Amino acid sequence: MTRTVFPVLLQMSTDQYPTKTSKGKEKSFAQMD
């Protein structure tokens, strides 16, 4: 379930905040995974 939700959140974030948020969230999700 989480593996499906995270990519969706990432895509929504990258659409709105291409640089700061996408990089920050990618790192956070990678650590959680």
KEROLUM-469508 format. One record per residue (C-alpha): x, y, z; residue in three letters. Coordinates in pm, 1 decimal. Layout:
residues N
X, Y, Z, Ala
...
end
This chain:
residues 33
0.0, 0.0, 0.0, Met
269.4, 250.6, 100.1, Thr
474.2, 165.7, -207.8, Arg
178.8, 270.9, -422.5, Thr
104.6, 591.7, -232.1, Val
460.6, 726.6, -216.0, Phe
523.4, 747.8, -593.7, Pro
190.8, 929.0, -636.6, Val
278.3, 1183.4, -368.2, Leu
621.8, 1225.1, -523.0, Leu
475.2, 1291.9, -866.5, Gln
225.6, 1545.9, -731.1, Met
503.9, 1721.9, -541.0, Ser
742.4, 1729.6, -835.7, Thr
469.2, 1888.6, -1047.7, Asp
431.7, 2175.7, -799.4, Gln
786.9, 2198.3, -663.7, Tyr
1029.1, 2057.7, -923.2, Pro
1354.9, 2121.3, -735.5, Thr
1343.8, 2159.1, -357.6, Lys
1057.9, 1925.7, -267.5, Thr
1129.8, 1651.2, -520.3, Ser
1489.3, 1611.0, -402.6, Lys
1396.2, 1630.6, -34.0, Gly
1110.2, 1383.3, -64.1, Lys
1311.4, 1140.2, -274.6, Glu
1573.3, 1122.9, -0.5, Lys
1312.4, 1087.3, 275.8, Ser
1127.3, 808.0, 95.9, Phe
1452.7, 630.6, 14.7, Ala
1544.3, 624.6, 383.4, Gln
1199.2, 499.3, 483.6, Met
1212.9, 225.0, 222.3, Asp
end
